Amino acid sequence: MISILGLSDFFQAVILGNECEHAKPHPEPYLKGLEAIKASKEHTFIFEDSVSGIKAGVAAGRPVIALTTGNPEHILMEAKPSLIIKNYDDPKLWAALEELDKKSGTRGAQRNE
């Protein structure tokens, strides 16, 4: 689908479920993805809109930001995400990113509107 949409150049790696011995909610897809792009677990957080995806991210030991685009908030809460937002413009997301920036001493989060 990514190549059909002409988006392949936007991703360093794509991990498909059939390339993993264990699918979500197992953490393997996320851990394999982090390894493929040589990303640090300590500098990574995950956006997810499914219960199995949230569980996979939590099991991978990463903070997970849940989006209510596909499931109601009370269902997503059962998977124990770090934060639940309505969409990427949600003020809760931007407040959390600003707080992370303050803690790390980096420049403020940039919001493209």
TORPA-4810 file (N, C-alpha, C, O; in nm, 3 decimals):
<nodes>
NODE_1_0.082_-0.118_0.000_0.000_0.000_0.000_0.087_0.125_0.000_0.057_0.222_-0.071_M
NODE_2_0.194_0.124_0.079_0.282_0.242_0.087_0.343_0.274_-0.048_0.348_0.390_-0.089_I
NODE_3_0.391_0.171_-0.118_0.450_0.195_-0.250_0.344_0.236_-0.352_0.370_0.320_-0.438_S
NODE_4_0.226_0.178_-0.344_0.117_0.215_-0.436_0.083_0.363_-0.421_0.051_0.430_-0.519_I
NODE_5_0.088_0.413_-0.298_0.057_0.553_-0.272_0.175_0.646_-0.299_0.164_0.768_-0.285_L
NODE_6_0.290_0.587_-0.338_0.408_0.667_-0.366_0.475_0.724_-0.242_0.537_0.830_-0.248_G
NODE_7_0.463_0.655_-0.131_0.516_0.704_-0.004_0.643_0.633_0.041_0.694_0.664_0.149_L
NODE_8_0.696_0.542_-0.037_0.811_0.462_0.004_0.931_0.546_0.045_1.003_0.509_0.138_S
NODE_9_0.954_0.658_-0.021_1.070_0.742_0.009_1.059_0.812_0.145_1.158_0.868_0.193_D
NODE_10_0.943_0.809_0.206_0.924_0.876_0.333_0.960_0.788_0.454_0.960_0.836_0.567_F
NODE_11_0.991_0.661_0.430_1.017_0.567_0.539_1.155_0.502_0.522_1.190_0.458_0.413_F
NODE_12_1.231_0.497_0.632_1.359_0.427_0.631_1.338_0.276_0.628_1.417_0.202_0.571_Q
NODE_13_1.230_0.232_0.690_1.200_0.089_0.697_1.050_0.071_0.714_0.982_0.156_0.771_A
NODE_14_1.001_-0.040_0.664_0.861_-0.078_0.683_0.862_-0.222_0.735_0.919_-0.311_0.672_V
NODE_15_0.801_-0.243_0.848_0.794_-0.376_0.909_0.652_-0.427_0.893_0.557_-0.368_0.945_I
NODE_16_0.637_-0.535_0.821_0.506_-0.596_0.799_0.485_-0.710_0.897_0.580_-0.778_0.937_L
NODE_17_0.360_-0.730_0.934_0.328_-0.836_1.030_0.377_-0.973_0.988_0.420_-1.051_1.073_G
NODE_18_0.372_-1.003_0.858_0.415_-1.136_0.814_0.567_-1.152_0.814_0.618_-1.261_0.789_N
NODE_19_0.641_-1.044_0.843_0.786_-1.051_0.854_0.830_-1.079_0.998_0.948_-1.097_1.026_E
NODE_20_0.734_-1.083_1.088_0.763_-1.105_1.230_0.712_-1.242_1.272_0.608_-1.289_1.226_C
NODE_21_0.788_-1.304_1.359_0.743_-1.432_1.413_0.618_-1.413_1.498_0.530_-1.499_1.501_E
NODE_22_0.611_-1.298_1.565_0.497_-1.266_1.651_0.439_-1.132_1.608_0.513_-1.035_1.591_H
NODE_23_0.309_-1.127_1.590_0.241_-1.003_1.552_0.198_-0.928_1.678_0.204_-0.981_1.789_A
NODE_24_0.153_-0.803_1.661_0.096_-0.729_1.773_-0.019_-0.809_1.831_-0.096_-0.866_1.753_K
NODE_25_-0.034_-0.817_1.959_0.017_-0.729_2.062_0.156_-0.764_2.115_0.200_-0.705_2.214_P
NODE_26_0.225_-0.857_2.053_0.364_-0.885_2.091_0.449_-0.764_2.053_0.420_-0.699_1.953_H
NODE_27_0.553_-0.732_2.129_0.634_-0.614_2.099_0.729_-0.631_1.980_0.791_-0.533_1.937_P
NODE_28_0.741_-0.751_1.925_0.840_-0.775_1.820_0.833_-0.676_1.703_0.938_-0.629_1.660_E
NODE_29_0.714_-0.643_1.649_0.714_-0.548_1.536_0.779_-0.413_1.571_0.853_-0.357_1.490_P
NODE_30_0.753_-0.362_1.690_0.815_-0.236_1.730_0.964_-0.251_1.755_1.043_-0.166_1.712_Y
NODE_31_1.003_-0.357_1.822_1.145_-0.378_1.850_1.223_-0.399_1.720_1.335_-0.349_1.706_L
NODE_32_1.165_-0.472_1.626_1.228_-0.493_1.497_1.239_-0.361_1.419_1.340_-0.336_1.354_K
NODE_33_1.137_-0.279_1.428_1.140_-0.148_1.362_1.248_-0.058_1.420_1.321_0.008_1.345_G
NODE_34_1.258_-0.054_1.552_1.362_0.027_1.616_1.500_-0.019_1.572_1.589_0.062_1.545_L
NODE_35_1.518_-0.150_1.566_1.646_-0.206_1.523_1.675_-0.172_1.377_1.789_-0.138_1.342_E
NODE_36_1.574_-0.180_1.292_1.593_-0.155_1.148_1.640_-0.012_1.120_1.717_0.010_1.027_A
NODE_37_1.593_0.083_1.198_1.634_0.222_1.173_1.738_0.269_1.274_1.774_0.386_1.278_I
NODE_38_1.786_0.175_1.355_1.889_0.204_1.455_1.848_0.319_1.548_1.927_0.408_1.579_K
NODE_39_1.724_0.314_1.589_1.671_0.416_1.680_1.689_0.372_1.825_1.684_0.253_1.856_A
NODE_40_1.710_0.467_1.909_1.724_0.441_2.051_1.586_0.427_2.115_1.499_0.511_2.095_S
NODE_41_1.568_0.320_2.192_1.441_0.304_2.264_1.416_0.420_2.359_1.302_0.458_2.383_K
NODE_42_1.524_0.477_2.412_1.512_0.585_2.508_1.462_0.716_2.444_1.415_0.805_2.514_E
NODE_43_1.473_0.726_2.313_1.433_0.848_2.245_1.317_0.823_2.149_1.306_0.888_2.045_H
NODE_44_1.232_0.729_2.184_1.122_0.688_2.097_0.992_0.684_2.175_0.988_0.642_2.291_T
NODE_45_0.885_0.729_2.111_0.751_0.704_2.163_0.664_0.664_2.046_0.699_0.688_1.930_F
NODE_46_0.552_0.603_2.075_0.469_0.538_1.974_0.331_0.602_1.971_0.272_0.631_2.075_I
NODE_47_0.281_0.623_1.849_0.142_0.664_1.828_0.066_0.542_1.780_0.111_0.473_1.689_F
NODE_48_-0.049_0.514_1.840_-0.130_0.397_1.804_-0.277_0.428_1.817_-0.318_0.512_1.897_E
NODE_49_-0.357_0.359_1.736_-0.503_0.376_1.747_-0.575_0.244_1.772_-0.698_0.239_1.772_D
NODE_50_-0.498_0.137_1.792_-0.561_0.007_1.818_-0.516_-0.048_1.952_-0.406_-0.018_1.999_S
NODE_51_-0.601_-0.129_2.013_-0.568_-0.189_2.142_-0.446_-0.280_2.129_-0.357_-0.275_2.213_V
NODE_52_-0.441_-0.362_2.024_-0.326_-0.453_2.009_-0.197_-0.374_1.986_-0.091_-0.414_2.034_S
NODE_53_-0.204_-0.263_1.913_-0.087_-0.180_1.891_-0.039_-0.113_2.018_0.081_-0.105_2.043_G
NODE_54_-0.133_-0.064_2.098_-0.097_-0.002_2.225_-0.031_-0.105_2.315_0.072_-0.077_2.377_I
NODE_55_-0.089_-0.223_2.323_-0.031_-0.329_2.406_0.109_-0.364_2.358_0.198_-0.388_2.440_K
NODE_56_0.132_-0.367_2.227_0.264_-0.398_2.171_0.365_-0.291_2.211_0.478_-0.322_2.250_A
NODE_57_0.325_-0.165_2.200_0.415_-0.056_2.237_0.448_-0.056_2.385_0.563_-0.037_2.423_G
NODE_58_0.347_-0.078_2.468_0.369_-0.085_2.612_0.461_-0.203_2.645_0.551_-0.190_2.727_V
NODE_59_0.438_-0.318_2.581_0.522_-0.436_2.604_0.665_-0.413_2.555_0.759_-0.474_2.607_A
NODE_60_0.683_-0.324_2.456_0.817_-0.291_2.407_0.887_-0.193_2.502_1.003_-0.158_2.482_A
NODE_61_0.814_-0.150_2.604_0.873_-0.061_2.703_0.877_0.085_2.661_0.958_0.161_2.713_G
NODE_62_0.792_0.123_2.569_0.791_0.259_2.517_0.664_0.333_2.560_0.560_0.271_2.578_R
NODE_63_0.674_0.464_2.576_0.551_0.540_2.599_0.463_0.534_2.474_0.513_0.545_2.362_P
NODE_64_0.335_0.516_2.494_0.242_0.506_2.381_0.137_0.615_2.392_0.074_0.633_2.496_V
NODE_65_0.120_0.687_2.283_0.016_0.788_2.273_-0.096_0.729_2.188_-0.077_0.698_2.071_I
NODE_66_-0.212_0.713_2.249_-0.326_0.651_2.181_-0.412_0.758_2.116_-0.438_0.863_2.173_A
NODE_67_-0.456_0.728_1.995_-0.546_0.816_1.920_-0.685_0.755_1.919_-0.701_0.635_1.894_L
NODE_68_-0.786_0.836_1.946_-0.924_0.787_1.949_-0.988_0.791_1.810_-1.110_0.805_1.799_T
NODE_69_-0.908_0.778_1.705_-0.961_0.783_1.569_-1.033_0.656_1.528_-1.115_0.658_1.436_T
NODE_70_-1.004_0.544_1.595_-1.067_0.418_1.557_-1.142_0.348_1.667_-1.226_0.261_1.641_G
NODE_71_-1.113_0.384_1.790_-1.176_0.320_1.905_-1.207_0.425_2.011_-1.138_0.526_2.021_N
NODE_72_-1.311_0.401_2.090_-1.343_0.496_2.196_-1.237_0.494_2.306_-1.168_0.395_2.327_P
NODE_73_-1.227_0.606_2.375_-1.125_0.623_2.479_-1.130_0.513_2.585_-1.025_0.463_2.625_E
NODE_74_-1.248_0.475_2.631_-1.256_0.375_2.739_-1.200_0.240_2.695_-1.148_0.166_2.778_H
NODE_75_-1.210_0.207_2.568_-1.153_0.081_2.518_-1.001_0.091_2.515_-0.931_-0.002_2.556_I
NODE_76_-0.949_0.204_2.465_-0.804_0.223_2.456_-0.739_0.226_2.594_-0.627_0.177_2.610_L
NODE_77_-0.807_0.282_2.693_-0.753_0.291_2.829_-0.718_0.155_2.887_-0.626_0.143_2.968_M
NODE_78_-0.791_0.052_2.846_-0.766_-0.083_2.897_-0.625_-0.131_2.860_-0.570_-0.217_2.929_E
NODE_79_-0.568_-0.077_2.752_-0.434_-0.118_2.708_-0.323_-0.038_2.777_-0.205_-0.065_2.755_A
NODE_80_-0.360_0.060_2.858_-0.268_0.139_2.941_-0.170_0.227_2.863_-0.049_0.219_2.885_K
NODE_81_-0.221_0.311_2.771_-0.132_0.405_2.704_-0.086_0.515_2.800_-0.148_0.536_2.904_P
NODE_82_0.020_0.583_2.765_0.070_0.695_2.847_-0.020_0.817_2.837_-0.033_0.893_2.932_S
NODE_83_-0.081_0.835_2.720_-0.163_0.952_2.693_-0.265_0.916_2.587_-0.236_0.835_2.498_L
NODE_84_-0.384_0.974_2.595_-0.486_0.954_2.492_-0.519_1.090_2.433_-0.546_1.186_2.505_I
NODE_85_-0.518_1.097_2.298_-0.551_1.221_2.229_-0.658_1.194_2.123_-0.676_1.081_2.079_I
NODE_86_-0.727_1.301_2.084_-0.829_1.287_1.980_-0.766_1.284_1.842_-0.809_1.207_1.756_K
NODE_87_-0.664_1.367_1.820_-0.594_1.375_1.692_-0.461_1.446_1.716_-0.428_1.480_1.830_N
NODE_88_-0.385_1.468_1.609_-0.253_1.528_1.624_-0.257_1.677_1.657_-0.154_1.735_1.690_Y
NODE_89_-0.373_1.739_1.651_-0.388_1.879_1.690_-0.435_1.893_1.835_-0.451_2.005_1.884_D
NODE_90_-0.455_1.783_1.903_-0.505_1.786_2.040_-0.409_1.865_2.129_-0.289_1.835_2.132_D
NODE_91_-0.459_1.965_2.202_-0.373_2.044_2.291_-0.299_1.961_2.395_-0.190_1.999_2.438_P
NODE_92_-0.357_1.846_2.436_-0.288_1.760_2.533_-0.156_1.708_2.476_-0.057_1.697_2.549_K
NODE_93_-0.155_1.676_2.346_-0.032_1.629_2.282_0.074_1.737_2.284_0.189_1.713_2.322_L
NODE_94_0.036_1.857_2.242_0.133_1.965_2.233_0.183_2.008_2.370_0.300_2.046_2.384_W
NODE_95_0.100_2.002_2.471_0.143_2.032_2.608_0.245_1.928_2.655_0.345_1.962_2.718_A
NODE_96_0.219_1.801_2.624_0.311_1.694_2.663_0.445_1.708_2.590_0.551_1.688_2.650_A
NODE_97_0.442_1.742_2.461_0.566_1.761_2.385_0.646_1.880_2.439_0.768_1.874_2.447_L
NODE_98_0.577_1.987_2.475_0.644_2.103_2.533_0.711_2.065_2.665_0.823_2.107_2.693_E
NODE_99_0.642_1.984_2.746_0.699_1.940_2.873_0.824_1.854_2.850_0.923_1.868_2.922_E
NODE_100_0.819_1.766_2.751_0.937_1.686_2.718_1.053_1.774_2.674_1.168_1.751_2.712_L
NODE_101_1.024_1.875_2.594_1.128_1.967_2.550_1.192_2.040_2.668_1.314_2.056_2.673_D
NODE_102_1.109_2.083_2.763_1.162_2.151_2.881_1.254_2.060_2.960_1.361_2.102_3.005_K
NODE_103_1.214_1.935_2.975_1.294_1.840_3.052_1.426_1.808_2.983_1.528_1.788_3.048_K
NODE_104_1.423_1.804_2.848_1.544_1.767_2.774_1.630_1.888_2.741_1.745_1.872_2.700_S
NODE_105_1.576_2.009_2.759_1.652_2.129_2.731_1.663_2.160_2.582_1.750_2.236_2.541_G
NODE_106_1.575_2.101_2.500_1.579_2.127_2.356_1.484_2.240_2.321_1.409_2.290_2.405_T
NODE_107_1.488_2.277_2.196_1.399_2.379_2.142_1.253_2.334_2.155_1.226_2.214_2.159_R
NODE_108_1.161_2.425_2.160_1.020_2.394_2.173_0.966_2.315_2.056_1.018_2.324_1.945_G
NODE_109_0.863_2.236_2.081_0.798_2.157_1.977_0.739_2.251_1.873_0.680_2.354_1.907_A
NODE_110_0.753_2.216_1.748_0.703_2.298_1.638_0.571_2.242_1.591_0.559_2.123_1.560_Q
NODE_111_0.473_2.327_1.585_0.340_2.284_1.540_0.314_2.345_1.404_0.311_2.467_1.390_R
NODE_112_0.296_2.260_1.304_0.266_2.306_1.170_0.117_2.318_1.153_0.045_2.218_1.158_N
NODE_113_0.070_2.439_1.133_-0.074_2.459_1.116_-0.104_2.503_0.976_-0.220_2.525_0.942_E
</nodes>
